[in-house]
Amino acid sequence: MKKTLLFIFTLFSFHLLGQITVTSATFPEIGDTLRTAVDGAPEGILITAPGGNQVWDFSSLQGVTAEARVLPASAGANADLFPNANLLFPVGDDGTGGETYASTNASLYQLVGYVGPDPANLGINVRVPFSPPIVERRAPMNFFDINNSAYAILVAFPTDSLPGEITNDLPIVPDSIRLRVAATRTDVVDGWGTLSIPGGTYEVLREKRTEIRETIVEARVGIGPFATWVDVTEFLGGEFLGPDTLTTYIFVNDQEKENIAEVTVTNDETETPIAVTYKSNDVVTNVRYVNTGRADIFAYPNPAINNVRINFLNITPGNYTFRIFNILGKEVVNKKYQINGNRTVGINIDTLQKGTYLYNLMDARGKILKTKRLMVIRP
């Protein structure tokens, strides 16, 4: 019996040998600039079973690089709304694209609140305190750690601030509408090993984050003391409404401030990666982009050879047409997409000849949001 216990202990100790511990030294600090890239159409990314001493290869990722400056919370235009915050992440040079407030201490890095354009891109400015704050990272972080948390978001706005196509679907005419989000989350550090991304290889811990979320829309109807909030979610539809489960695998190093990778997977047993945010090492596969909070589109790589990825950013929810034209104005690509905020799609351009093309995005009313240039080359 003693020999058996000794063998199990030895095997367990060997299994843990080489794993890192992530401390609060990796939390963002004032003066940092965090650089990440997003691949919204990842290929060749494999999510393995839990365990230690693993090797993950994400070096095939291609993405658009964005920078996030870390400022003191007091520098924000809305700092008085979040007295417990000590960090500010502005979007855009002057924060007009939004301000996210955060707090850090010896054991927690948390998001405290947000002020700026609404997350659904309806053209509304919102003030959103997170109650309680949303935990982004804990310290110390070790293999086998398990943590549970919950948060709620409540955002209200007058009906006349909403686009007509939303309120027209309601069976009543409310005075105001509010968005209510309630979420519970389980974080499990289920793996460790080495992870390769474009431009680097890192020792990492892997945390599996499972969030069960309920998003509903309520309308306020009635007069004075007889007014009440009524659930109108079923009349609005929308991919982001109702119950949902979001699963993300987060790879963290004990030296880098950015997460090495965050992999969002499908909500089924296959857990197929659908988007990856990863640390940007300024390799040639990345396109630098500074998020201003405004609608935009990017083609990358550009110049392109056989395939091109189109990144849609900050797009108002709706149906859109993406088109590519040759130099004579002839349409050579026409794709229909439903977009809500950010999305990346891949397009095969094998049939296009070498040369210069224009591409644009058009909404359902025929309004062109952006027109840009694409170069196609052949080896």
SEFI-479339 format. One line per 8 residues: number of its first residue (from 0); their letters; for each residue x, y, z of N, C-alpha, C. Coordinates in steps of 0.02 Angstrom, whole numbers, m for minus. Example, Ala and Ser with C-alpha at 12.3 -4.5 7.8 and 13.67 -1.06 7.14 Angstrom:
// SEFI-479339
0> as> 660,m284,390,615,m225,390,660,m165,390; 642,m112,354,684,m53,357,645,2,394
// end
This chain:
// SEFI-479339
0> mkktllfi> 42,m60,0,0,0,0,43,63,0; 97,62,43,141,119,46,176,130,m20; 196,76,m53,230,82,m118,183,112,m170; 119,92,m167,69,118,m214,60,193,m205; 53,214,m141,45,285,m127,106,325,m148; 166,296,m137,227,330,m157,231,337,m232; 209,285,m269,209,288,m342,162,342,m367; 101,346,m338,52,396,m358,78,466,m344
8> ftlfsfhl> 109,476,m286,136,541,m268,192,561,m316; 236,513,m332,292,527,m378,266,544,m447; 215,507,m470,186,520,m536,153,588,m538; 117,605,m484,84,670,m480,136,727,m480; 190,719,m443,242,770,m439,275,779,m507; 286,725,m543,317,730,m609,270,765,m657; 205,752,m649,156,783,m693,155,859,m685; 168,883,m624,168,955,m611,234,988,m626
16> lgqitvts> 287,947,m634,354,975,m644,355,1018,m706; 378,1080,m700,386,1124,m757,329,1173,m766; 274,1165,m729,220,1212,m737,237,1278,m704; 208,1332,m731,222,1399,m705,168,1420,m656; 183,1473,m619,134,1507,m576,128,1579,m601; 68,1601,m615,57,1669,m641,39,1714,m582; 76,1768,m574,68,1813,m517,37,1880,m540; 26,1923,m491,m3,1989,m506,45,2034,m544
24> atfpeigd> 108,2013,m552,155,2052,m592,134,2057,m665; 89,2013,m686,65,2014,m755,3,2058,m764; m23,2087,m710,m81,2131,m715,m61,2196,m752; m106,2225,m791,m90,2289,m825,m73,2343,m774; m28,2389,m795,m9,2445,m753,m11,2509,m794; m18,2565,m759,m18,2630,m793,46,2638,m833; 39,2658,m896,97,2665,m940,107,2608,m987; 74,2551,m975,80,2494,m1020,43,2508,m1086
32> tlrtavdg> 67,2477,m1140,30,2474,m1203,22,2401,m1220; m39,2376,m1220,m53,2306,m1234,m68,2297,m1308; m33,2251,m1339,m41,2240,m1411,m68,2170,m1423; m126,2166,m1456,m157,2102,m1472,m178,2101,m1544; m188,2041,m1570,m214,2032,m1637,m274,1985,m1634; m320,1992,m1681,m380,1951,m1681,m385,1915,m1748; m391,1849,m1745,m403,1808,m1804,m475,1781,m1798; m520,1809,m1838,m590,1790,m1835,m608,1731,m1879
40> apegilit> m558,1702,m1913,m570,1642,m1954,m510,1595,m1947; m497,1571,m1885,m437,1531,m1873,m440,1463,m1908; m382,1440,m1930,m376,1374,m1961,m318,1337,m1928; m327,1271,m1921,m274,1229,m1894,m263,1237,m1819; m313,1263,m1783,m307,1272,m1711,m343,1213,m1676; m307,1179,m1632,m334,1120,m1599,m339,1131,m1524; m398,1119,m1496,m408,1121,m1424,m402,1050,m1398; m352,1037,m1356,m338,970,m1332,m375,958,m1266
48> apggnqvw> m373,895,m1244,m403,876,m1181,m363,906,m1123; m392,910,m1063,m355,937,m1005,m292,896,m991; m243,929,m959,m183,894,m940,m122,938,m943; m66,911,m920,m4,949,m916,47,929,m968; 99,969,m973,156,957,m1018,133,950,m1090; 87,996,m1112,61,993,m1179,98,1042,m1225; 90,1031,m1290,119,1076,m1340,63,1098,m1387; 51,1164,m1389,0,1192,m1433,34,1234,m1487
56> dfsslqgv> 13,1225,m1549,42,1263,m1605,m11,1306,m1638; m10,1371,m1623,m57,1419,m1653,m19,1466,m1700; 37,1444,m1727,79,1489,m1767,48,1507,m1834; m7,1474,m1853,m39,1490,m1917,m87,1549,m1913; m95,1578,m1853,m143,1633,m1845,m123,1693,m1887; m174,1728,m1912,m166,1791,m1947,m218,1840,m1921; m197,1900,m1904,m246,1945,m1875,m230,2018,m1882; m279,2058,m1864,m273,2130,m1863,m250,2151,m1793
64> taearvlp> m196,2189,m1789,m167,2210,m1725,m199,2274,m1699; m214,2274,m1635,m240,2334,m1603,m199,2348,m1540; m197,2411,m1520,m160,2431,m1461,m208,2459,m1409; m196,2444,m1346,m235,2471,m1290,m187,2505,m1242; m194,2571,m1234,m153,2608,m1188,m184,2605,m1118; m142,2599,m1068,m166,2596,m999,m150,2663,m965; m202,2699,m947,m196,2765,m915,m223,2763,m844; m207,2812,m803,m240,2816,m737,m314,2829,m745
72> asaganad> m354,2799,m703,m427,2808,m707,m446,2881,m703; m408,2920,m666,m424,2992,m658,m420,3031,m723; m388,3002,m775,m382,3036,m839,m445,3029,m881; m492,2988,m859,m553,2977,m898,m605,3031,m887; m645,3042,m939,m698,3093,m934,m754,3072,m887; m757,3007,m872,m811,2982,m829,m784,2949,m766; m725,2970,m744,m693,2940,m686,m736,2944,m624; m776,2997,m617,m816,3006,m556,m869,2952,m549
80> lfpnanll> m886,2917,m604,m937,2864,m600,m909,2800,m571; m841,2794,m571,m810,2731,m550,m754,2746,m500; m772,2766,m440,m721,2786,m391,m674,2730,m370; m694,2667,m380,m651,2611,m361,m602,2591,m415; m605,2623,m473,m560,2605,m528,m493,2641,m520; m440,2608,m543,m374,2641,m544,m343,2639,m614; m374,2604,m662,m348,2600,m729,m402,2620,m780; m379,2649,m835,m424,2669,m890,m397,2642,m955
88> fpvgddgt> m443,2613,m995,m427,2591,m1063,m470,2631,m1111; m444,2685,m1140,m484,2725,m1187,m483,2695,m1257; m538,2703,m1294,m541,2683,m1364,m537,2746,m1406; m488,2749,m1450,m476,2810,m1488,m429,2856,m1451; m401,2905,m1485,m352,2950,m1455,m380,2990,m1397; m444,3008,m1401,m474,3050,m1349,m528,3013,m1309; m533,2947,m1318,m582,2909,m1281,m653,2915,m1307; m663,2949,m1364,m731,2957,m1390,m760,2890,m1414
96> ggetyast> m717,2841,m1426,m742,2775,m1445,m763,2733,m1387; m754,2758,m1326,m773,2722,m1266,m719,2722,m1214; m737,2713,m1152,m690,2709,m1096,m708,2649,m1053; m659,2605,m1043,m668,2548,m998,m626,2561,m936; m658,2554,m877,m624,2565,m814,m612,2498,m779; m553,2492,m748,m534,2430,m716,m500,2444,m649; m495,2392,m608,m461,2398,m544,m415,2338,m535; m359,2349,m501,m313,2295,m485,m293,2299,m412
104> naslyqlv> m279,2240,m383,m248,2237,m317,m202,2177,m317; m181,2153,m260,m132,2099,m257,m158,2033,m285; m224,2025,m289,m250,1960,m309,m299,1962,m367; m325,2021,m386,m377,2024,m437,m364,2080,m487; m378,2065,m550,m383,2116,m603,m455,2112,m628; m493,2167,m619,m565,2166,m632,m586,2225,m676; m637,2214,m716,m669,2268,m754,m725,2297,m711; m724,2364,m704,m771,2398,m659,m831,2426,m697
112> gyvgpdpa> m819,2452,m757,m875,2481,m795,m853,2508,m862; m902,2531,m901,m889,2554,m969,m935,2613,m984; m909,2662,m1021,m948,2718,m1046,m930,2728,m1119; m982,2733,m1162,m968,2744,m1233,m1022,2713,m1276; m1006,2702,m1341,m1055,2673,m1387,m1078,2605,m1362; m1143,2591,m1371,m1170,2528,m1346,m1139,2468,m1380; m1131,2411,m1345,m1099,2352,m1373,m1134,2324,m1434; m1199,2337,m1442,m1237,2312,m1500,m1232,2359,m1560
120> nlginvrv> m1194,2414,m1553,m1184,2461,m1607,m1249,2490,m1634; m1293,2511,m1588,m1356,2541,m1608,m1351,2617,m1613; m1292,2644,m1601,m1282,2716,m1605,m1301,2752,m1542; m1302,2717,m1485,m1322,2746,m1421,m1262,2747,m1374; m1252,2802,m1339,m1201,2804,m1287,m1230,2779,m1222; m1194,2734,m1188,m1219,2703,m1127,m1168,2711,m1070; m1194,2706,m1009,m1152,2703,m950,m1168,2638,m915; m1118,2595,m909,m1130,2527,m885,m1083,2510,m827
128> pfsppive> m1107,2513,m765,m1068,2487,m709,m1075,2410,m707; m1021,2375,m694,m1024,2303,m687,m1031,2286,m613; m1085,2251,m597,m1101,2239,m527,m1113,2164,m515; m1067,2131,m479,m1002,2155,m456,m954,2161,m515; m894,2187,m504,m846,2192,m559,m833,2124,m591; m814,2124,m655,m801,2063,m692,m727,2045,m685; m714,1986,m658,m645,1964,m647,m613,1943,m713; m558,1976,m731,m521,1958,m791,m464,1909,m775
136> rrapmnff> m431,1917,m717,m377,1872,m700,m368,1872,m624; m348,1814,m598,m333,1807,m527,m259,1792,m517; m234,1806,m457,m165,1790,m442,m161,1769,m368; m118,1719,m353,m81,1680,m402,m127,1631,m439; m106,1612,m499,m143,1564,m539,m100,1501,m547; m129,1444,m530,m93,1380,m534,m136,1327,m567; m104,1275,m591,m138,1217,m619,m185,1188,m566; m246,1170,m588,m299,1142,m547,m342,1195,m511
144> dinnsaya> m326,1259,m517,m368,1311,m486,m439,1309,m515; m489,1317,m472,m559,1320,m492,m591,1380,m457; m624,1423,m495,m657,1482,m466,m725,1492,m498; m773,1512,m458,m840,1529,m482,m855,1602,m467; m891,1635,m513,m908,1705,m504,m973,1720,m540; m999,1780,m528,m1060,1802,m561,m1058,1877,m570; m1094,1903,m619,m1100,1975,m628,m1166,1991,m662; m1185,2054,m658,m1247,2077,m689,m1236,2145,m722
152> ilvafptd> m1271,2156,m776,m1268,2220,m812,m1340,2243,m824; m1353,2307,m811,m1418,2336,m823,m1409,2403,m857; m1435,2409,m918,m1428,2470,m958,m1497,2493,m980; m1516,2554,m963,m1580,2582,m983,m1570,2642,m1028; m1617,2652,m1076,m1615,2711,m1120,m1685,2727,m1144; m1697,2791,m1159,m1764,2810,m1182,m1779,2781,m1251; m1843,2769,m1264,m1863,2739,m1327,m1844,2781,m1387; m1848,2848,m1380,m1835,2891,m1438,m1762,2892,m1458
160> slpgeitn> m1718,2859,m1419,m1647,2855,m1437,m1632,2793,m1479; m1682,2749,m1488,m1672,2687,m1524,m1692,2693,m1597; m1658,2655,m1642,m1678,2654,m1712,m1750,2630,m1719; m1787,2658,m1768,m1857,2641,m1778,m1868,2568,m1793; m1820,2535,m1828,m1830,2465,m1846,m1832,2419,m1785; m1807,2443,m1727,m1811,2403,m1666,m1879,2413,m1632; m1899,2475,m1621,m1961,2488,m1585,m2022,2469,m1627; m2016,2468,m1693,m2073,2451,m1736,m2095,2379,m1726
168> dlpivpds> m2050,2336,m1701,m2067,2265,m1691,m2102,2252,m1625; m2108,2303,m1583,m2138,2293,m1518,m2214,2299,m1521; m2250,2258,m1482,m2323,2262,m1482,m2350,2320,m1442; m2306,2355,m1405,m2325,2412,m1363,m2278,2469,m1377; m2297,2529,m1354,m2254,2587,m1360,m2228,2605,m1291; m2167,2583,m1275,m2142,2594,m1207,m2112,2664,m1199; m2106,2686,m1136,m2073,2748,m1121,m1997,2740,m1127; m1973,2683,m1104,m1902,2670,m1106,m1890,2595,m1110
176> irlrvaat> m1829,2577,m1128,m1810,2507,m1136,m1746,2495,m1097; m1739,2436,m1069,m1676,2420,m1035,m1653,2350,m1054; m1587,2342,m1055,m1554,2278,m1070,m1528,2250,m1005; m1548,2189,m990,m1527,2157,m928,m1486,2094,m944; m1426,2090,m916,m1383,2032,m926,m1365,2003,m858; m1375,1939,m849,m1355,1904,m788,m1311,1845,m809; m1252,1839,m778,m1205,1787,m799,m1173,1753,m739; m1163,1688,m745,m1123,1650,m697,m1065,1619,m736
184> rtdvvdgw> m1008,1613,m702,m948,1592,m737,m907,1543,m694; m880,1493,m728,m834,1446,m696,m768,1447,m733; m713,1459,m696,m646,1461,m725,m606,1403,m696; m580,1360,m740,m542,1302,m719,m475,1303,m755; m420,1304,m717,m354,1299,m747,m341,1225,m760; m353,1204,m822,m355,1132,m837,m295,1106,m876; m246,1150,m891,m189,1125,m929,m129,1171,m924; m70,1143,m941,m10,1184,m945,37,1154,m997
192> gtlsipgg> 83,1196,m1021,129,1172,m1073,160,1231,m1109; 175,1222,m1173,203,1275,m1214,156,1291,m1272; 152,1355,m1288,108,1378,m1341,148,1421,m1390; 142,1405,m1455,174,1445,m1507,122,1487,m1543; 136,1552,m1550,96,1597,m1590,143,1632,m1638; 118,1669,m1687,163,1705,m1733,213,1748,m1694; 277,1733,m1702,329,1775,m1672,353,1754,m1603; 328,1697,m1576,352,1678,m1510,323,1613,m1484
200> tyevlrek> 359,1583,m1436,337,1522,m1401,341,1536,m1326; 289,1516,m1288,284,1535,m1218,264,1476,m1175; 289,1476,m1113,263,1430,m1063,197,1459,m1038; 145,1417,m1034,78,1443,m1018,40,1398,m970; m8,1428,m936,m63,1392,m905,m124,1403,m949; m167,1352,m953,m229,1359,m991,m289,1358,m944; m330,1411,m950,m390,1416,m910,m452,1408,m954; m495,1361,m937,m558,1353,m973,m611,1395,m938
208> rteireti> m640,1443,m974,m690,1488,m946,m758,1473,m977; m805,1452,m936,m872,1435,m959,m921,1485,m928; m954,1524,m971,m1000,1576,m947,m1070,1560,m971; m1116,1556,m924,m1187,1546,m940,m1222,1613,m931; m1251,1638,m986,m1275,1707,m986,m1347,1710,m1010; m1385,1754,m979,m1455,1767,m1000,m1461,1841,m1015; m1480,1858,m1076,m1488,1927,m1097,m1560,1939,m1117; m1593,1986,m1083,m1663,2000,m1099,m1671,2075,m1108
216> vearvgig> m1724,2093,m1145,m1742,2163,m1156,m1810,2174,m1124; m1815,2227,m1083,m1877,2244,m1049,m1900,2313,m1070; m1966,2321,m1077,m1995,2386,m1095,m2037,2411,m1036; m2031,2476,m1023,m2069,2506,m967,m2134,2535,m994; m2189,2509,m970,m2255,2531,m993,m2298,2551,m933; m2346,2593,m945,m2389,2615,m892,m2373,2687,m872; m2412,2712,m825,m2404,2782,m804,m2395,2784,m728; m2346,2826,m708,m2335,2838,m637,m2325,2775,m597
224> pfatwvdv> m2362,2769,m540,m2353,2711,m497,m2376,2645,m528; m2412,2650,m584,m2437,2589,m617,m2389,2565,m671; m2334,2599,m681,m2285,2579,m732,m2250,2515,m710; m2234,2473,m758,m2200,2410,m744,m2154,2392,m802; m2107,2348,m788,m2061,2324,m840,m2086,2258,m867; m2089,2253,m934,m2115,2193,m968,m2061,2164,m1012; m2051,2099,m1009,m2002,2065,m1051,m2026,2063,m1123; m1987,2094,m1169,m2006,2096,m1240,m1953,2063,m1284
232> teflggef> m1911,2021,m1254,m1856,1990,m1290,m1880,1951,m1350; m1935,1914,m1343,m1958,1871,m1397,m1980,1910,m1459; m1997,1973,m1451,m2020,2013,m1508,m1962,2043,m1547; m1903,2045,m1516,m1846,2078,m1548,m1800,2029,m1584; m1794,1968,m1557,m1748,1920,m1586,m1676,1945,m1578; m1632,1921,m1621,m1562,1942,m1617,m1519,1887,m1586; m1460,1876,m1615,m1416,1822,m1593,m1393,1831,m1522; m1388,1893,m1498,m1359,1904,m1432,m1411,1902,m1376
240> lgpdtltt> m1476,1892,m1392,m1529,1892,m1342,m1545,1821,m1321; m1573,1815,m1260,m1593,1750,m1234,m1536,1715,m1197; m1545,1651,m1182,m1493,1614,m1146,m1435,1595,m1194; m1376,1592,m1167,m1318,1575,m1208,m1263,1549,m1163; m1221,1505,m1191,m1162,1481,m1156,m1101,1497,m1198; m1053,1530,m1168,m992,1551,m1203,m932,1515,m1170; m894,1479,m1211,m835,1443,m1186,m773,1472,m1218; m725,1490,m1176,m662,1519,m1199,m604,1485,m1164
248> yifvndqe> m552,1470,m1202,m490,1444,m1174,m438,1500,m1174; m411,1515,m1114,m366,1572,m1106,m297,1545,m1087; m246,1564,m1126,m178,1542,m1114,m138,1601,m1086; m109,1591,m1026,m77,1646,m990,m4,1627,m974; 41,1675,m984,111,1668,m968,127,1704,m903; 182,1687,m871,199,1718,m807,242,1781,m814; 254,1804,m877,294,1864,m888,256,1917,m928; 214,1896,m974,182,1943,m1021,118,1972,m992
256> keniaevt> 105,2036,m1006,45,2069,m982,m17,2047,m1023; m8,2037,m1088,m63,2014,m1129,m74,1939,m1118; m136,1915,m1124,m147,1844,m1129,m113,1820,m1194; m80,1764,m1191,m46,1739,m1251,m97,1721,m1304; m153,1693,m1284,m208,1679,m1331,m272,1670,m1293; m327,1692,m1324,m395,1679,m1299,m434,1648,m1357; m455,1586,m1349,m488,1549,m1403,m561,1540,m1386; m605,1570,m1426,m677,1560,m1418,m698,1502,m1462
264> vtndetet> m735,1454,m1433,m754,1393,m1469,m830,1388,m1475; m851,1344,m1520,m923,1333,m1530,m953,1300,m1468; m1017,1312,m1459,m1052,1285,m1401,m1080,1216,m1416; m1035,1169,m1430,m1055,1099,m1441,m996,1055,m1423; m1005,990,m1431,m953,943,m1408,m889,947,m1450; m892,976,m1510,m832,982,m1551,m786,1037,m1527; m814,1088,m1494,m776,1146,m1471,m728,1171,m1526; m758,1185,m1583,m719,1210,m1640,m701,1284,m1630
272> piavtyks> m638,1303,m1636,m619,1373,m1628,m652,1417,m1680; m682,1473,m1659,m715,1519,m1706,m682,1588,m1705; m642,1602,m1655,m605,1666,m1653,m549,1660,m1603; m493,1692,m1618,m435,1691,m1573,m407,1761,m1566; m402,1785,m1505,m366,1846,m1490,m299,1826,m1460; m244,1854,m1486,m179,1831,m1463,m130,1889,m1459; m76,1879,m1421,m24,1930,m1412,8,1946,m1479; 11,2010,m1496,41,2030,m1559,115,2041,m1551
280> ndvvtnvr> 154,2006,m1591,226,2014,m1591,251,2051,m1653; 204,2088,m1685,221,2130,m1743,254,2090,m1800; 228,2029,m1811,253,1989,m1867,217,2010,m1931; 241,1988,m1988,215,2013,m2051,144,1992,m2065; 118,1942,m2030,49,1921,m2042,m2,1967,m2010; 21,2014,m1969,m25,2058,m1934,m31,2126,m1968; m90,2154,m1968,m103,2222,m1992,m117,2266,m1932; m81,2320,m1925,m90,2364,m1867,m154,2405,m1876
288> yvntgrad> m193,2408,m1822,m256,2445,m1824,m267,2478,m1756; m283,2541,m1756,m301,2577,m1695,m377,2586,m1695; m410,2554,m1647,m483,2555,m1644,m508,2624,m1623; m546,2656,m1665,m574,2722,m1649,m647,2717,m1627; m675,2656,m1629,m745,2647,m1612,m791,2659,m1671; m764,2679,m1729,m805,2692,m1788,m807,2630,m1833; m859,2626,m1875,m866,2570,m1921,m808,2570,m1970; m781,2510,m1984,m724,2505,m2029,m719,2434,m2056
296> ifaypnpa> m682,2426,m2111,m668,2360,m2140,m595,2357,m2159; m566,2297,m2154,m496,2286,m2173,m491,2222,m2212; m449,2222,m2263,m431,2161,m2300,m359,2144,m2282; m346,2082,m2265,m278,2061,m2250,m271,1987,m2265; m213,1963,m2288,m156,2005,m2306,m173,2049,m2367; m138,2103,m2373,m148,2149,m2429,m81,2180,m2447; m48,2158,m2501,m73,2118,m2556,m90,2046,m2536; m136,2016,m2574,m158,1948,m2562,m142,1905,m2623
304> innvrinf> m138,1838,m2612,m122,1793,m2667,m182,1749,m2685; m200,1702,m2641,m254,1656,m2655,m315,1667,m2611; m303,1690,m2550,m357,1700,m2502,m349,1766,m2467; m405,1797,m2449,m403,1860,m2413,m454,1857,m2356; m438,1887,m2301,m484,1891,m2245,m510,1962,m2240; m575,1968,m2230,m606,2033,m2223,m628,2041,m2151; m603,2092,m2119,m619,2105,m2049,m669,2163,m2045; m729,2150,m2020,m780,2201,m2009,m776,2224,m1937
312> lnitpgny> m773,2289,m1925,m763,2315,m1858,m816,2368,m1841; m846,2361,m1782,m894,2411,m1756,m952,2423,m1804; m979,2370,m1831,m1033,2375,m1880,m1101,2371,m1846; m1146,2416,m1862,m1214,2415,m1836,m1248,2350,m1857; m1283,2315,m1812,m1315,2252,m1829,m1360,2257,m1890; m1354,2208,m1935,m1396,2208,m1995,m1368,2163,m2049; m1401,2164,m2107,m1379,2125,m2165,m1340,2170,m2212; m1284,2144,m2237,m1238,2183,m2278,m1216,2144,m2340
320> tfrifnil> m1193,2182,m2389,m1165,2153,m2450,m1093,2176,m2456; m1048,2128,m2462,m977,2143,m2473,m962,2132,m2547; m930,2181,m2579,m916,2176,m2650,m844,2194,m2666; m818,2162,m2719,m752,2179,m2746,m762,2197,m2820; m730,2252,m2842,m735,2275,m2911,m665,2278,m2942; m662,2263,m3007,m598,2271,m3041,m588,2344,m3061; m533,2360,m3093,m516,2429,m3108,m564,2461,m3157; m602,2420,m3193,m652,2447,m3241,m720,2456,m3209
328> gkevvnkk> m726,2440,m3145,m789,2447,m3110,m834,2387,m3113; m810,2331,m3141,m850,2270,m3146,m848,2232,m3079; m907,2213,m3056,m912,2176,m2993,m887,2105,m3004; m837,2083,m2963,m809,2016,m2971,m821,1972,m2910; m842,2001,m2853,m859,1964,m2794,m919,1997,m2761; m969,1956,m2741,m1028,1981,m2707,m1047,1931,m2653; m1042,1951,m2590,m1057,1906,m2534,m1105,1940,m2486; m1154,1903,m2461,m1202,1928,m2412,m1183,1905,m2342
336> yqingnrt> m1186,1951,m2294,m1168,1933,m2225,m1216,1967,m2176; m1229,1933,m2121,m1262,1964,m2064,m1207,1982,m2014; m1203,2045,m1995,m1149,2069,m1953,m1178,2104,m1892; m1149,2090,m1835,m1169,2123,m1773,m1105,2143,m1736; m1080,2203,m1749,m1018,2225,m1716,m957,2206,m1756; m922,2153,m1734,m860,2132,m1766,m868,2062,m1795; m839,2052,m1854,m840,1986,m1885,m784,1981,m1936; m756,1921,m1944,m705,1909,m1994,m727,1853,m2040
344> vginidtl> m718,1861,m2105,m737,1809,m2153,m677,1798,m2200; m673,1737,m2225,m621,1721,m2274,m650,1714,m2343; m616,1740,m2394,m639,1738,m2463,m584,1712,m2508; m600,1662,m2550,m552,1636,m2598,m551,1681,m2660; m491,1703,m2680,m485,1748,m2738,m442,1717,m2793; m442,1650,m2795,m403,1616,m2846,m421,1638,m2917; m484,1655,m2928,m507,1670,m2996,m490,1742,m3017; m467,1783,m2971,m452,1853,m2988,m382,1858,m3018
352> qkgtylyn> m375,1897,m3070,m311,1907,m3100,m269,1956,m3059; m205,1955,m3071,m160,2002,m3037,m180,2073,m3053; m181,2117,m3002,m198,2186,m3015,m227,2221,m2955; m255,2280,m2967,m284,2322,m2915,m360,2317,m2917; m390,2310,m2857,m463,2304,m2851,m487,2352,m2797; m551,2367,m2798,m583,2405,m2744,m634,2360,m2710; m640,2366,m2644,m691,2328,m2608,m730,2375,m2562; m793,2358,m2551,m833,2399,m2506,m886,2358,m2470
360> lmdargki> m918,2390,m2422,m972,2359,m2383,m1034,2402,m2389; m1090,2372,m2409,m1152,2408,m2419,m1207,2381,m2374; m1244,2426,m2341,m1297,2403,m2296,m1361,2388,m2336; m1414,2366,m2300,m1475,2344,m2333,m1512,2400,m2369; m1496,2463,m2353,m1528,2520,m2386,m1487,2546,m2445; m1432,2512,m2459,m1391,2533,m2515,m1338,2584,m2498; m1329,2600,m2435,m1278,2648,m2414,m1211,2613,m2409; m1160,2642,m2441,m1093,2613,m2439,m1055,2641,m2378
368> lktkrlmv> m1032,2596,m2335,m999,2617,m2274,m926,2637,m2287; m891,2594,m2323,m820,2606,m2336,m802,2578,m2404; m754,2611,m2437,m725,2584,m2498,m649,2587,m2491; m615,2530,m2504,m543,2527,m2496,m511,2489,m2554; m445,2489,m2556,m408,2460,m2611,m378,2392,m2591; m380,2344,m2636,m351,2278,m2626,m304,2262,m2684; m244,2239,m2668,m196,2218,m2718,m195,2143,m2721; m198,2115,m2781,m193,2042,m2792,m128,2029,m2830
376> irp> m87,1986,m2803,m23,1969,m2836,m21,1894,m2849; 24,1874,m2893,34,1804,m2909,109,1790,m2905; 129,1735,m2872,200,1720,m2867,230,1702,m2935
// end
